[in-house]
Amino acid sequence: YSLVAGFPIPILLALSLNYCTNKHYKKFAQMVTYAPHFISVVVLCGMILQFFAPRYGIVNNIIDLFGGEQKNFMGDPRFFKHIYVWSGIWQNAGWGSIIYLAVLSSIDPSLHEAAIVDGASKLQRIWHIDIAGLIPTAVTLLILNTGRLLQVGYEKVLLLQNPLNVKASEVIQTYVYKTGILSQVPNFSYSSAIGLFTSIINFILLITVNRIAKKLGETSLW
């Protein structure tokens, strides 16, 4: 979910900023989108818990303002994945767009000038010049992100997890943490085996996606 929803957004954001003609607005948009990346996980989770609080949270207050029924978002397993994924996208989309902006700035301007002379529209220039120039970098980052597919990370999940949403919020890392450290009889060998299994699966995914990318195009890690 994080990979599918979050991967294209930095690309779209970079394209939008690249075609922004107002320099002041562009700098302001960059500052606003980059700033969340520097918020610590603990502070971010605290903000999420405050925003989605059942009684005094701003989200429930807005719902109540429009006559809707307030909900316990953090206690409902149906909402946990959406909150987790989109809060992560909000935090990292601006920072992830920096690489794509660097690639766009290296594209030869004469290509756009020739396309304009030939009568190409802005969408055609984006598709045939900008996106074509971004594909090698995007494929490389996609391969690397796929290699970390099972390493969701336990910090944010653990801070947002509670007994009501554990059905949807339990991931491999939190399970290993609870089994290997928090349990009354820590099972370090079992936890280590799970970690090794996760690394093997990630390695297999990395090899597989790299081979697929190499067959479909010329871009690959090796």
N, C-alpha and C positions, 0 to 999 in steps of 0.2 A: 504494500500500500504506500509506504513512504517513498519507495523507488519510483513507482509508476506516477504518483501524484506530484512528487517533489522534483523529479529530474527535469521536466520541460520548463518549469516556472523560471529558474534562473536564466535560461536561454531567452524566454519571452521578455523578461525584465531587461536583459542586456540589449536586446534589439530595440526595445522601447526607449531606453536611455540613449542609445546610439543615434536615434533619429530625432531626439529632442533638440530643438534649435535654440530654446531659451536657456542660456548658460546658468542663470541664477536658479531657475527651477530645476535644472538638471543636477546641480550641486546639492540643492535641498533634498531632492528625491534620493540621491545617493546617500546622503547623511542619514535620512530617515530609514532607508532600507538596510544600511550597514550597521546601524546602532544596535539592533536587537542581538546581533551575533556576540556582542561583548557582555551581554547579561548572563550571569552565572546560572547554572541549572537550578540551584536552590531558589534563587530569586524568581526565576521564570515559573517554577512550580508554585511558589507562593502567590504569584500574580494570577495564575490559572485558578487556583483554589479560591482566591478572593473574587474573581470575576464570575465564577460559576457556583458560588455559594447559594444554597437553597433559598435563603430569606433576604439577605442583604447584598447579594451579588448583582453586579450591573446588568448581566444578561437576563437574570430572572426579573429584575426591575423593569427592563424594557419589555419583556414578555407580558408582565402584569400591566404595564401602561397601555398596551394594545388589547387588553382584555383576555389574554391567554392564561393558561394554567402553568404555574411555576413548577419546575422539575428539579429533581436532585440529579444533576448531570454527572457529577463525580461518583454517584452511587449506582448509576445505571450502566451495566456492561455494554449496552448498545452504543453509548456515546463515547466510551473511553478511547477507542481506536481513532475516531475522528478528531477528538481533542488532541490526542498525542501527535498525530501526523500533521495536522494543520498548524499547530503551535510550533512544531519543528520547522515547517516550511516558512512560517513567518519569521522565525529566528535566523534561518540560514540562507534564505533565498538571495538576499542582497549580497552577502559575502560570496556566495557561489557564483554570482554573476560577474565578479571581478575578472575571472579567467576568460570568460567569453568576451567581455569588453576589450580585454587586451588583444584577443585574436581579431576582433572586428577592427580595431585601430590599426592592425598590421595589413589589412586588405588594401590592395593597390587602388587608390581613388580613380585611376584612369579607367578601371573596369566599370565603375558607376557612370563616369562621364560618357564612355562609349555606349552604355546601355541607354542613357538618357537621349543621346543623339539618335539611337535606333528606335526611340519611341517606347521604351519599356516603362511600365508603371512602377510605382513604389513597391507594390506587392511582388511584382515580377523580379525587381532587383533584390528584394529581401530573399526570395526563394532561390534564385539562380546564382546570386553572388554571395550574400551574407551567410545564408544557411549552408550553402555548399562549402564555404570557407570554415564554418564551425564544425562540420561533420567529423573530421579527424579528431579534434579535441573532444567533442561530445562522445564519440565512440570510446575513446581511451578512458574518459571519466566513467562512462557507463560500465565498462569492464571492471574497473577498480571498485565501483560501488556494488556491483554484483558479487565481487569477491568478499564483501563484508555484509552480505545479505542476512546472515544469521546472527551477526553481532549487533543486535539492536541497542545494547547498552542498558545497564541496570539502574543507573542513577536516577534518571527522570522517571522511569517506570516505577521504581521503588518509592519515590517521593509522592507519586500520584496514586499509588495503589492503596486500597483499603479492602476490608472483608466483603464489601458489597460488589465491587467490580473486579475482584480477583479472577473471576471466571474468564474475563476478556483481557486482563492486564498481565497475567502470568506469562513470562517469556523464559527462554532457556537460562539466561544469566541470573534472573531472580530465583529460579528454581535451584540452580547450582549454589547460590549464596545461602539459601535457606537450608538446603540439604547438607552442605559442607561446613557451615559455620553456625547457623542459628539453631539447628536441631540439637536435642538433648544429647544425642550420641552422634557427633559429627562423623560423616562418612567421606573422608578425604579422597579415598581411592575411587569411589563412585563419582564424585564431583570432578575429579581429574579425568576420568574416562569420558564424561559428558563433554568437557572442554576439548579434549582431543578429538572426539567425534565431530564436534562443531567445526573445528579447524580443518578437518579432512573434507567435510562437505563443502566448506567455503572454497577450499583449494580445487575441488572437482568442478564447482560452479565457475570459478575463475578460468580454468583450462577450457571448459566447454564453451563459455561465451567468447573467449579469445579466439578459439578455432572457428566459431560461427562468424565472428566479425572478419576474420582473415579470409574466409571463403566468399563472403558477400561483398567485401571491398578490400582495399589495400591497407587498411588501418588495423593494427593489432599491437599488443605489448611486445611480442617477440615473434 
